[in-house]
């Protein structure tokens, strides 16, 4: 059974940093593209970032480019999102998501971790 | 690519047919268009990918169609558990991935 468990969320002040982690199990982690997607309270879904299985191809939404860094440790089956220069508008639930190979769709989602940016 | 979904809210009764639209500002390459369902307090669930391919475990009352810039999600007969928000999502052109704003299907 595929499981994705995020951690690392919390309350941080504007301009601060936070590192999210996602522990994956139930599939061959290193073989899959992984993503982060976020959802602000009461709002829709927003794409954040993507990393390919070997870490060579990485993409970011314009809204986070230069501030967020996605990475992965395939030996530990873990996905990361390093967030810096956080803004109030980054407040959201952050989901770790597994890719449907070859289709650019998201088939398994973690339960999410809430990041609140506030003074 | 900017995705626009219509209507914003669809009010229907159980047993009725729901037709949701997703329009892209440019052609979606290879019809890499997916649909998700999200119920209150739950994570999104993949329904359709590749414009018309049903994800694992999705009942056949959900169907996807369309190509190019116009896509449709049809729910043939609404059940109580289908009242939710539905999002379309594209993969391909800049931005690499994007979601539509969602259509809420609620009980009339």
gemmi code that builds the backbone of each chain (N, CA, C; Angstrom):
import gemmi

chains = {
    "A": [
        ("UNK", (0.846, -1.196, 0.000), (0.000, 0.000, 0.000), (0.881, 1.246, 0.000)),
        ("UNK", (0.587, 2.137, -0.923), (1.344, 3.383, -1.002), (0.999, 4.268, 0.198)),
        ("UNK", (2.024, 4.759, 0.856), (1.823, 5.703, 1.963), (2.794, 6.865, 1.808)),
        ("UNK", (2.265, 8.051, 2.024), (3.063, 9.279, 2.003), (2.735, 10.043, 3.278)),
        ("UNK", (3.752, 10.298, 4.089), (3.530, 10.946, 5.378), (4.413, 12.180, 5.478)),
        ("UNK", (3.749, 13.344, 5.469), (4.477, 14.602, 5.564), (4.714, 14.996, 7.022)),
        ("UNK", (5.767, 15.773, 7.234), (6.054, 16.332, 8.555), (6.844, 17.620, 8.380)),
        ("UNK", (6.950, 18.373, 9.472), (7.775, 19.571, 9.438), (7.020, 20.878, 9.383)),
        ("UNK", (5.702, 20.810, 9.239), (4.929, 22.043, 9.190), (4.873, 22.713, 10.555)),
        ("UNK", (4.378, 23.936, 10.561), (4.255, 24.671, 11.819), (4.103, 26.144, 11.589)),
        ("UNK", (4.228, 26.893, 12.671), (4.095, 28.346, 12.613), (5.469, 28.978, 12.463)),
        ("UNK", (5.602, 29.876, 11.518), (6.880, 30.551, 11.282), (6.599, 32.018, 10.957)),
        ("UNK", (7.509, 32.867, 11.312), (7.341, 34.293, 11.031), (7.690, 34.610, 9.579)),
        ("UNK", (7.103, 35.678, 9.053), (7.489, 36.094, 7.690), (8.999, 36.298, 7.595)),
        ("UNK", (9.573, 35.797, 6.494), (11.006, 35.855, 6.297), (11.740, 34.653, 6.835)),
        ("UNK", (11.045, 33.798, 7.562), (11.659, 32.634, 8.167), (11.784, 31.458, 7.208)),
        ("UNK", (12.278, 30.346, 7.753), (12.505, 29.136, 6.962), (11.876, 27.930, 7.631)),
        ("UNK", (11.630, 26.925, 6.817), (11.049, 25.682, 7.299), (11.434, 24.581, 6.321)),
        ("UNK", (11.614, 23.374, 6.840), (11.920, 22.245, 5.967), (10.862, 21.174, 6.150)),
        ("UNK", (10.179, 20.858, 5.067), (9.186, 19.798, 5.084), (9.821, 18.495, 4.631)),
        ("UNK", (9.326, 17.392, 5.205), (9.764, 16.057, 4.816), (8.556, 15.218, 4.454)),
        ("UNK", (8.757, 14.248, 3.601), (7.710, 13.303, 3.227), (8.329, 11.920, 3.167)),
        ("UNK", (7.859, 11.062, 4.047), (8.357, 9.684, 4.088), (7.457, 8.813, 3.235)),
        ("UNK", (8.045, 8.119, 2.274), (7.288, 7.313, 1.324), (7.505, 5.826, 1.563)),
        ("UNK", (6.452, 5.048, 1.327), (6.561, 3.595, 1.440), (5.521, 2.948, 0.550)),
        ("UNK", (5.741, 1.656, 0.261), (4.775, 0.897, -0.518), (4.989, 0.927, -2.018)),
        ("UNK", (6.044, 1.592, -2.467), (6.356, 1.617, -3.899), (7.843, 1.886, -4.052)),
        ("UNK", (8.331, 1.713, -5.252), (9.748, 1.928, -5.535), (10.014, 3.422, -5.684)),
        ("UNK", (10.277, 4.054, -4.565), (10.370, 5.516, -4.499), (11.305, 6.085, -5.556)),
        ("UNK", (12.463, 5.511, -5.714), (13.469, 6.081, -6.614), (13.026, 6.073, -8.080)),
        ("UNK", (11.995, 5.306, -8.387), (11.541, 5.175, -9.767), (10.501, 6.217, -10.161)),
        ("UNK", (10.055, 7.026, -9.215), (8.924, 7.913, -9.476), (9.265, 9.386, -9.327)),
        ("UNK", (8.680, 10.154, -10.230), (8.656, 11.599, -10.082), (7.774, 11.931, -8.876)),
        ("UNK", (8.199, 12.900, -8.086), (7.429, 13.323, -6.909), (7.193, 14.830, -6.959)),
        ("UNK", (6.128, 15.252, -6.289), (5.714, 16.660, -6.343), (5.327, 17.164, -4.963)),
        ("UNK", (5.303, 18.471, -4.854), (4.647, 19.162, -3.744), (3.530, 20.019, -4.332)),
        ("UNK", (2.366, 19.923, -3.727), (1.199, 20.728, -4.090), (0.683, 21.345, -2.800)),
        ("UNK", (0.197, 22.577, -2.858), (-0.295, 23.216, -1.634), (-1.723, 23.721, -1.819)),
        ("UNK", (-2.354, 23.972, -0.684), (-3.735, 24.459, -0.686), (-3.902, 25.426, 0.478)),
        ("UNK", (-4.065, 26.696, 0.154), (-4.318, 27.692, 1.188), (-5.688, 27.440, 1.807)),
        ("UNK", (-5.895, 27.869, 3.052), (-7.165, 27.606, 3.726), (-8.354, 28.108, 2.921)),
        ("UNK", (-9.277, 27.211, 2.617), (-10.483, 27.569, 1.887), (-10.289, 27.866, 0.413)),
        ("UNK", (-9.091, 27.587, -0.110), (-8.785, 27.902, -1.497), (-8.557, 26.638, -2.324)),
        ("UNK", (-8.198, 26.833, -3.586), (-7.967, 25.715, -4.481), (-6.558, 25.157, -4.388)),
        ("UNK", (-6.281, 24.212, -5.272), (-4.985, 23.551, -5.302), (-3.978, 24.378, -6.100)),
        ("UNK", (-2.746, 24.405, -5.618), (-1.686, 25.145, -6.308), (-0.446, 24.263, -6.419)),
        ("UNK", (0.042, 24.084, -7.611), (1.274, 23.339, -7.841), (2.464, 24.102, -7.271)),
        ("UNK", (3.404, 23.372, -6.665), (4.579, 24.005, -6.056), (5.872, 23.568, -6.739)),
        ("UNK", (6.146, 22.260, -6.778), (7.449, 21.827, -7.270), (7.446, 20.356, -7.634)),
        ("UNK", (8.406, 19.968, -8.474), (8.558, 18.596, -8.981), (10.017, 18.199, -8.970)),
        ("UNK", (10.274, 16.930, -8.689), (11.629, 16.381, -8.822), (11.551, 14.993, -9.432)),
        ("UNK", (12.370, 14.728, -10.414), (12.404, 13.412, -11.036), (13.117, 12.406, -10.136)),
        ("UNK", (12.969, 11.133, -10.491), (13.444, 10.059, -9.629), (14.915, 10.124, -9.278)),
        ("UNK", (15.729, 10.511, -10.257), (17.162, 10.588, -10.021), (17.604, 11.990, -9.607)),
        ("UNK", (16.647, 12.878, -9.442), (16.934, 14.234, -8.972), (17.499, 15.175, -10.012)),
        ("UNK", (17.558, 14.723, -11.253), (18.202, 15.560, -12.278), (17.285, 16.638, -12.827)),
        ("UNK", (16.015, 16.384, -12.905), (15.067, 17.375, -13.432), (14.195, 17.907, -12.304)),
        ("UNK", (14.200, 19.214, -12.158), (13.492, 19.882, -11.072), (12.740, 21.075, -11.640)),
        ("UNK", (11.501, 21.271, -11.200), (10.690, 22.394, -11.648), (10.062, 23.074, -10.441)),
        ("UNK", (9.783, 24.366, -10.608), (9.124, 25.148, -9.564), (8.049, 26.033, -10.165)),
        ("UNK", (7.016, 26.280, -9.372), (6.062, 27.323, -9.727), (6.765, 28.674, -9.607)),
        ("UNK", (6.343, 29.619, -10.432), (6.957, 30.943, -10.384), (6.835, 31.571, -8.998)),
        ("UNK", (5.751, 31.257, -8.298), (5.485, 31.874, -6.994), (6.496, 31.470, -5.921)),
        ("UNK", (7.230, 30.371, -6.141), (8.172, 29.908, -5.120), (9.608, 29.833, -5.630)),
        ("UNK", (9.787, 30.071, -6.917), (11.115, 29.955, -7.519), (12.100, 30.897, -6.833)),
        ("UNK", (13.267, 30.379, -6.489), (14.283, 31.173, -5.815), (14.153, 31.182, -4.304)),
        ("UNK", (13.030, 30.697, -3.797), (12.817, 30.668, -2.340), (12.710, 29.240, -1.808)),
        ("UNK", (12.157, 28.330, -2.610), (11.966, 26.942, -2.193), (12.940, 26.049, -2.949)),
        ("UNK", (13.368, 24.966, -2.283), (14.252, 23.987, -2.907), (13.716, 22.588, -2.626)),
        ("UNK", (13.461, 21.844, -3.694), (13.001, 20.465, -3.566), (14.210, 19.535, -3.662)),
        ("UNK", (14.181, 18.463, -2.907), (15.257, 17.468, -2.977), (14.692, 16.131, -2.524)),
        ("UNK", (15.491, 15.091, -2.678), (15.058, 13.761, -2.271), (16.269, 12.938, -1.847)),
        ("UNK", (16.009, 11.974, -0.950), (17.023, 11.006, -0.532), (16.449, 9.629, -0.855)),
        ("UNK", (16.858, 9.063, -1.955), (16.301, 7.777, -2.375), (16.722, 6.631, -1.460)),
        ("UNK", (17.824, 6.789, -0.753), (18.244, 5.744, 0.185), (17.343, 5.702, 1.411)),
        ("UNK", (16.675, 6.831, 1.689), (15.773, 6.920, 2.841), (14.302, 7.053, 2.420)),
        ("UNK", (14.053, 6.953, 1.125), (12.676, 7.084, 0.608), (11.989, 8.349, 1.129)),
        ("UNK", (12.696, 9.449, 1.054), (12.191, 10.693, 1.630), (12.309, 11.842, 0.640)),
        ("UNK", (11.254, 12.635, 0.583), (11.177, 13.846, -0.227), (11.240, 15.044, 0.708)),
        ("UNK", (11.891, 16.106, 0.245), (12.035, 17.295, 1.078), (11.572, 18.538, 0.326)),
        ("UNK", (11.199, 19.553, 1.105), (10.967, 20.885, 0.561), (11.540, 21.888, 1.547)),
        ("UNK", (12.643, 22.512, 1.159), (13.244, 23.559, 1.973), (12.630, 24.889, 1.566)),
        ("UNK", (11.988, 25.550, 2.514), (11.298, 26.798, 2.238), (11.991, 27.930, 2.996)),
        ("UNK", (12.339, 28.977, 2.277), (12.964, 30.132, 2.916), (12.281, 31.408, 2.452)),
        ("UNK", (12.623, 32.513, 3.097), (11.987, 33.811, 2.793), (10.477, 33.668, 2.725)),
        ("UNK", (9.925, 32.985, 3.706), (8.496, 32.686, 3.698), (7.653, 33.938, 3.811)),
        ("UNK", (6.529, 33.906, 3.123), (5.584, 35.025, 3.084), (4.250, 34.581, 3.657)),
        ("UNK", (3.446, 35.553, 4.059), (2.120, 35.234, 4.590), (1.332, 34.404, 3.578)),
        ("UNK", (1.503, 34.706, 2.294), (0.747, 33.995, 1.253), (1.234, 32.570, 1.018)),
        ("UNK", (2.291, 32.149, 1.689), (2.726, 30.755, 1.618), (1.970, 29.876, 2.607)),
        ("UNK", (1.135, 30.489, 3.435), (0.335, 29.728, 4.384), (-0.581, 28.761, 3.641)),
        ("UNK", (-0.458, 27.485, 3.949), (-1.212, 26.463, 3.220), (-0.945, 25.092, 3.832)),
        ("UNK", (-1.781, 24.146, 3.444), (-1.462, 22.741, 3.666), (-0.600, 22.294, 2.493)),
        ("UNK", (0.525, 21.679, 2.801), (1.439, 21.212, 1.774), (1.325, 19.687, 1.652)),
        ("UNK", (1.023, 19.262, 0.429), (0.856, 17.839, 0.150), (2.060, 17.291, -0.614)),
        ("UNK", (2.496, 16.141, -0.210), (3.478, 15.346, -0.945), (2.687, 14.432, -1.877)),
        ("UNK", (3.066, 14.391, -3.141), (2.245, 13.711, -4.136), (3.111, 12.845, -5.057)),
        ("UNK", (2.616, 11.675, -5.361), (3.303, 10.757, -6.274), (2.745, 10.917, -7.685)),
        ("UNK", (3.617, 10.783, -8.647), (3.266, 10.980, -10.056), (2.771, 9.685, -10.704)),
        ("UNK", (1.857, 9.824, -11.641), (1.470, 8.715, -12.521), (2.464, 8.732, -13.677)),
        ("UNK", (3.314, 7.755, -13.724), (4.419, 7.757, -14.676), (3.958, 8.018, -16.092)),
        ("UNK", (4.534, 9.060, -16.681), (4.282, 9.336, -18.076), (3.046, 10.174, -18.365)),
        ("UNK", (2.250, 10.481, -17.345), (0.990, 11.171, -17.591), (0.880, 12.527, -16.899)),
        ("UNK", (1.840, 12.848, -16.044), (1.799, 14.154, -15.387), (0.608, 14.355, -14.498)),
        ("UNK", (0.087, 13.275, -13.953), (-1.032, 13.362, -13.018), (-0.573, 12.850, -11.659)),
        ("UNK", (-1.389, 13.102, -10.642), (-0.982, 12.849, -9.261), (-1.904, 11.795, -8.656)),
        ("UNK", (-1.382, 10.577, -8.462), (-2.290, 9.506, -8.064), (-2.347, 9.235, -6.567)),
        ("UNK", (-1.293, 9.513, -5.825), (-1.341, 9.311, -4.381), (-0.909, 10.592, -3.685)),
        ("UNK", (-1.690, 10.971, -2.657), (-1.452, 12.193, -1.906), (-1.259, 11.857, -0.436)),
        ("UNK", (-0.321, 12.551, 0.194), (-0.229, 12.445, 1.643), (-1.372, 13.199, 2.301)),
        ("UNK", (-1.428, 13.154, 3.610), (-2.482, 13.853, 4.347), (-2.190, 15.348, 4.484)),
        ("UNK", (-0.977, 15.727, 4.205), (-0.628, 17.140, 4.217), (-0.077, 17.609, 5.547)),
        ("UNK", (0.701, 18.683, 5.490), (1.213, 19.318, 6.697), (0.969, 20.817, 6.575)),
        ("UNK", (0.457, 21.415, 7.641), (0.057, 22.827, 7.606), (1.240, 23.729, 7.923)),
        ("UNK", (1.479, 24.675, 7.042), (2.480, 25.716, 7.255), (1.735, 27.039, 7.434)),
        ("UNK", (1.981, 27.687, 8.552), (1.351, 28.972, 8.826), (2.441, 30.022, 8.954)),
        ("UNK", (2.369, 31.038, 8.100), (3.341, 32.124, 8.130), (2.635, 33.358, 8.683)),
        ("UNK", (3.021, 33.741, 9.871), (2.348, 34.847, 10.548), (3.251, 35.431, 11.610)),
        ("UNK", (3.076, 36.728, 11.827), (3.840, 37.392, 12.877), (3.047, 37.428, 14.183)),
    ],
    "B": [
        ("UNK", (-0.045, 27.889, -19.331), (-1.441, 27.615, -19.660), (-2.323, 27.950, -18.453)),
        ("UNK", (-3.382, 28.705, -18.695), (-4.360, 29.008, -17.646), (-5.592, 28.141, -17.886)),
        ("UNK", (-6.032, 27.470, -16.825), (-7.222, 26.627, -16.905), (-8.411, 27.351, -16.285)),
        ("UNK", (-9.518, 27.343, -17.002), (-10.760, 27.954, -16.528), (-11.810, 26.865, -16.404)),
        ("UNK", (-12.486, 26.806, -15.271), (-13.519, 25.794, -15.064), (-14.889, 26.451, -14.965)),
        ("UNK", (-15.865, 25.798, -15.549), (-17.230, 26.294, -15.456), (-18.207, 25.131, -15.334)),
        ("UNK", (-19.347, 25.357, -14.636), (-19.610, 26.577, -13.874), (-18.814, 26.599, -12.578)),
        ("UNK", (-18.893, 27.681, -11.854), (-18.222, 27.728, -10.566), (-18.896, 26.813, -9.557)),
        ("UNK", (-20.223, 26.810, -9.603), (-21.022, 25.933, -8.750), (-22.116, 25.298, -9.590)),
        ("UNK", (-22.339, 24.017, -9.349), (-23.362, 23.258, -10.055), (-24.281, 22.643, -9.007)),
        ("UNK", (-25.544, 23.037, -9.020), (-26.503, 22.532, -8.042), (-27.398, 21.506, -8.715)),
        ("UNK", (-27.303, 20.264, -8.257), (-28.028, 19.161, -8.870), (-28.581, 18.233, -7.792)),
        ("UNK", (-29.472, 17.361, -8.220), (-30.060, 16.370, -7.312), (-29.433, 15.006, -7.562)),
        ("UNK", (-29.420, 14.162, -6.538), (-28.927, 12.784, -6.758), (-29.660, 12.132, -7.915)),
        ("UNK", (-28.895, 11.393, -8.731), (-29.476, 10.738, -9.897), (-29.348, 11.541, -11.171)),
        ("UNK", (-29.108, 12.839, -11.027), (-28.949, 13.678, -12.220), (-27.556, 13.540, -12.822)),
        ("UNK", (-27.408, 14.043, -14.011), (-26.139, 14.009, -14.738), (-25.418, 15.342, -14.527)),
        ("UNK", (-24.117, 15.259, -14.251), (-23.310, 16.467, -14.059), (-22.313, 16.592, -15.197)),
        ("UNK", (-22.233, 17.773, -15.761), (-21.281, 18.047, -16.836), (-20.423, 19.236, -16.433)),
        ("UNK", (-19.128, 18.982, -16.238), (-18.189, 20.007, -15.791), (-17.217, 20.311, -16.925)),
        ("UNK", (-16.920, 21.589, -17.099), (-16.065, 22.009, -18.202), (-14.735, 22.550, -17.704)),
        ("UNK", (-13.687, 22.273, -18.464), (-12.353, 22.793, -18.199), (-11.799, 23.293, -19.533)),
        ("UNK", (-11.486, 24.577, -19.587), (-10.980, 25.164, -20.817), (-9.579, 25.698, -20.590)),
        ("UNK", (-8.669, 25.368, -21.510), (-7.281, 25.808, -21.399), (-7.020, 26.986, -22.329)),
        ("UNK", (-6.134, 27.874, -21.902), (-5.819, 29.061, -22.704), (-4.964, 28.708, -23.928)),
        ("UNK", (-4.324, 27.531, -23.900), (-3.557, 27.021, -25.032), (-3.775, 25.519, -25.099)),
        ("UNK", (-3.407, 24.930, -26.204), (-3.541, 23.481, -26.359), (-2.774, 22.735, -25.277)),
        ("UNK", (-3.450, 21.776, -24.665), (-2.807, 20.914, -23.682), (-2.098, 19.788, -24.435)),
        ("UNK", (-0.782, 19.799, -24.377), (-0.004, 18.829, -25.132), (-0.358, 17.395, -24.773)),
        ("UNK", (-0.530, 16.566, -25.810), (-0.796, 15.136, -25.612), (-2.016, 14.873, -24.731)),
        ("UNK", (-2.881, 15.867, -24.626), (-4.081, 15.725, -23.786), (-3.728, 15.278, -22.375)),
        ("UNK", (-2.649, 15.862, -21.837), (-2.253, 15.569, -20.463), (-3.129, 16.391, -19.514)),
        ("UNK", (-4.370, 15.948, -19.376), (-5.360, 16.652, -18.580), (-5.951, 15.666, -17.575)),
        ("UNK", (-5.962, 16.056, -16.316), (-6.462, 15.179, -15.257), (-7.586, 15.875, -14.493)),
        ("UNK", (-8.403, 15.059, -13.839), (-9.494, 15.556, -12.997), (-9.361, 14.949, -11.600)),
        ("UNK", (-9.665, 15.771, -10.580), (-9.598, 15.346, -9.178), (-10.894, 15.709, -8.482)),
        ("UNK", (-11.232, 14.902, -7.491), (-12.365, 15.169, -6.624), (-11.823, 15.453, -5.229)),
        ("UNK", (-12.352, 16.483, -4.585), (-11.973, 16.753, -3.205), (-13.216, 17.013, -2.364)),
        ("UNK", (-13.401, 16.185, -1.362), (-14.485, 16.378, -0.410), (-13.972, 17.177, 0.776)),
        ("UNK", (-14.857, 17.857, 1.506), (-14.430, 18.666, 2.650), (-13.605, 17.858, 3.647)),
        ("UNK", (-12.461, 18.400, 4.023), (-11.615, 17.752, 5.008), (-10.821, 16.563, 4.501)),
        ("UNK", (-10.899, 16.300, 3.189), (-10.186, 15.155, 2.625), (-9.143, 15.612, 1.604)),
        ("UNK", (-8.215, 14.723, 1.294), (-7.225, 15.031, 0.272), (-7.850, 14.803, -1.100)),
        ("UNK", (-7.315, 15.443, -2.121), (-7.825, 15.222, -3.474), (-7.647, 13.769, -3.911)),
        ("UNK", (-8.545, 13.330, -4.765), (-8.493, 11.973, -5.305), (-8.468, 12.056, -6.823)),
        ("UNK", (-7.520, 11.360, -7.436), (-7.423, 11.337, -8.891), (-8.580, 10.536, -9.469)),
        ("UNK", (-9.316, 11.145, -10.403), (-10.424, 10.469, -11.089), (-10.022, 10.047, -12.506)),
        ("UNK", (-9.500, 11.000, -13.258), (-9.244, 10.830, -14.686), (-7.859, 11.383, -15.000)),
        ("UNK", (-7.105, 10.696, -15.855), (-5.846, 11.235, -16.359), (-5.775, 10.968, -17.855)),
        ("UNK", (-4.899, 11.697, -18.540), (-4.831, 11.550, -19.988), (-6.156, 11.860, -20.661)),
        ("UNK", (-6.913, 12.763, -20.087), (-8.195, 13.271, -20.597), (-9.366, 12.314, -20.404)),
        ("UNK", (-9.148, 11.000, -20.552), (-10.294, 10.089, -20.484), (-10.007, 8.781, -19.754)),
        ("UNK", (-8.766, 8.597, -19.252), (-8.426, 7.337, -18.592), (-8.836, 7.374, -17.127)),
        ("UNK", (-9.678, 6.436, -16.728), (-10.096, 6.381, -15.331), (-8.986, 5.834, -14.458)),
        ("UNK", (-8.791, 6.477, -13.313), (-7.795, 5.994, -12.356), (-8.297, 4.723, -11.679)),
        ("UNK", (-7.404, 4.031, -11.037), (-7.729, 2.774, -10.376), (-8.856, 2.959, -9.370)),
        ("UNK", (-9.878, 2.112, -9.492), (-10.956, 2.114, -8.516), (-12.038, 3.147, -8.741)),
        ("UNK", (-11.933, 3.917, -9.799), (-12.934, 4.957, -10.077), (-14.107, 4.331, -10.837)),
        ("UNK", (-15.326, 4.507, -10.342), (-16.483, 3.886, -11.012), (-16.732, 4.473, -12.387)),
        ("UNK", (-17.379, 3.668, -13.242), (-17.536, 4.091, -14.631), (-18.605, 5.156, -14.834)),
        ("UNK", (-19.260, 5.601, -13.758), (-20.168, 6.746, -13.930), (-19.379, 8.045, -14.105)),
        ("UNK", (-18.066, 7.996, -13.827), (-17.187, 9.135, -14.088), (-16.521, 8.922, -15.448)),
        ("UNK", (-16.632, 9.920, -16.320), (-15.969, 9.812, -17.612), (-15.389, 11.157, -18.016)),
        ("UNK", (-14.280, 11.102, -18.703), (-13.632, 12.305, -19.197), (-13.596, 12.303, -20.709)),
        ("UNK", (-13.672, 13.490, -21.274), (-13.625, 13.612, -22.727), (-12.990, 14.944, -23.098)),
        ("UNK", (-12.763, 15.118, -24.396), (-12.223, 16.378, -24.887), (-10.794, 16.248, -25.368)),
        ("UNK", (-10.326, 17.314, -25.988), (-8.956, 17.370, -26.492), (-8.604, 18.810, -26.820)),
        ("UNK", (-7.325, 19.059, -26.983), (-6.892, 20.401, -27.347), (-7.026, 21.388, -26.209)),
        ("UNK", (-8.079, 22.196, -26.256), (-8.290, 23.209, -25.216), (-9.578, 23.009, -24.429)),
        ("UNK", (-10.432, 22.105, -24.849), (-11.732, 21.926, -24.190), (-11.915, 20.504, -23.693)),
        ("UNK", (-12.155, 20.395, -22.397), (-12.273, 19.094, -21.747), (-13.511, 19.069, -20.863)),
        ("UNK", (-14.065, 17.882, -20.685), (-15.296, 17.728, -19.917), (-15.186, 16.521, -18.989)),
        ("UNK", (-15.666, 16.707, -17.773), (-15.859, 15.590, -16.836), (-17.364, 15.402, -16.711)),
        ("UNK", (-17.811, 14.173, -16.936), (-19.231, 13.859, -16.826), (-19.433, 12.833, -15.720)),
        ("UNK", (-20.394, 13.115, -14.850), (-20.812, 12.134, -13.844), (-22.223, 11.736, -14.246)),
        ("UNK", (-22.379, 10.492, -14.658), (-23.624, 10.113, -15.340), (-24.840, 10.147, -14.415)),
        ("UNK", (-24.695, 9.665, -13.203), (-25.790, 9.663, -12.240), (-25.193, 9.981, -10.874)),
        ("UNK", (-25.497, 11.167, -10.395), (-24.899, 11.610, -9.144), (-25.361, 10.776, -7.963)),
        ("UNK", (-24.359, 10.392, -7.158), (-24.657, 9.724, -5.899), (-24.311, 10.678, -4.754)),
        ("UNK", (-24.771, 10.354, -3.559), (-24.585, 11.239, -2.414), (-23.111, 11.583, -2.186)),
        ("UNK", (-22.241, 10.618, -2.431), (-20.811, 10.825, -2.195), (-20.098, 11.604, -3.275)),
        ("UNK", (-20.819, 11.999, -4.321), (-20.187, 12.721, -5.437), (-20.236, 14.232, -5.249)),
        ("UNK", (-20.951, 14.691, -4.239), (-21.048, 16.129, -4.031), (-19.741, 16.601, -3.387)),
        ("UNK", (-19.004, 17.401, -4.151), (-17.621, 17.724, -3.806), (-17.143, 18.840, -4.732)),
        ("UNK", (-15.875, 19.193, -4.587), (-15.238, 20.132, -5.519), (-14.386, 19.330, -6.496)),
        ("UNK", (-14.447, 19.698, -7.767), (-13.711, 19.006, -8.807), (-12.723, 19.975, -9.462)),
        ("UNK", (-11.478, 19.518, -9.579), (-10.420, 20.325, -10.184), (-9.891, 19.639, -11.441)),
        ("UNK", (-9.611, 20.428, -12.468), (-8.847, 19.912, -13.584), (-7.400, 20.369, -13.429)),
        ("UNK", (-6.497, 19.672, -14.100), (-5.063, 19.945, -13.960), (-4.373, 19.557, -15.260)),
        ("UNK", (-3.449, 20.388, -15.716), (-2.723, 20.089, -16.948), (-1.247, 19.905, -16.663)),
        ("UNK", (-0.602, 19.150, -17.547), (0.841, 18.932, -17.479), (1.411, 19.219, -18.858)),
        ("UNK", (2.467, 20.015, -18.877), (3.128, 20.220, -20.155), (3.796, 21.555, -20.247)),
        ("UNK", (3.055, 22.517, -20.782), (3.677, 23.810, -21.063), (3.799, 24.659, -19.814)),
        ("UNK", (4.598, 25.703, -19.949), (4.821, 26.595, -18.827), (3.519, 27.254, -18.387)),
        ("UNK", (3.171, 27.205, -17.110), (3.894, 26.471, -16.083), (3.810, 24.969, -16.322)),
        ("UNK", (4.777, 24.260, -15.802), (4.838, 22.832, -16.088), (3.549, 22.129, -15.690)),
        ("UNK", (3.010, 22.493, -14.543), (1.745, 21.946, -14.056), (0.872, 23.115, -13.603)),
        ("UNK", (-0.435, 22.985, -13.768), (-1.336, 23.987, -13.220), (-2.705, 23.379, -13.010)),
        ("UNK", (-3.433, 23.961, -12.063), (-4.781, 23.519, -11.729), (-5.786, 24.587, -12.138)),
        ("UNK", (-7.000, 24.135, -12.418), (-8.104, 25.059, -12.556), (-8.615, 25.473, -11.188)),
        ("UNK", (-9.494, 26.462, -11.133), (-9.996, 26.989, -9.853), (-11.014, 26.097, -9.169)),
        ("UNK", (-11.536, 25.105, -9.884), (-12.478, 24.173, -9.283), (-13.933, 24.461, -9.611)),
        ("UNK", (-14.731, 23.402, -9.623), (-16.190, 23.485, -9.727), (-16.773, 22.754, -8.530)),
        ("UNK", (-17.635, 23.437, -7.805), (-18.300, 22.815, -6.665), (-19.620, 22.220, -7.128)),
        ("UNK", (-19.805, 20.938, -6.860), (-21.072, 20.276, -7.151), (-21.793, 20.105, -5.827)),
        ("UNK", (-22.910, 20.813, -5.674), (-23.627, 20.684, -4.409), (-25.066, 20.215, -4.643)),
        ("UNK", (-25.687, 19.851, -3.535), (-27.026, 19.262, -3.598), (-28.070, 20.354, -3.757)),
        ("UNK", (-28.919, 20.173, -4.764), (-29.985, 21.144, -5.030), (-31.094, 21.029, -3.992)),
    ],
}
model = gemmi.Model(1)
for chain_id, residues in chains.items():
    chain = gemmi.Chain(chain_id)
    for i, (resn, *xyz) in enumerate(residues, 1):
        res = gemmi.Residue()
        res.name, res.seqid = resn, gemmi.SeqId(i, " ")
        for name, pos in zip(("N", "CA", "C"), xyz):
            atom = gemmi.Atom()
            atom.name, atom.element = name, gemmi.Element(name[0])
            atom.pos, atom.b_iso = gemmi.Position(*pos), 0.0
            res.add_atom(atom)
        chain.add_residue(res)
    model.add_chain(chain)
structure = gemmi.Structure()
structure.add_model(model)
structure.setup_entities()
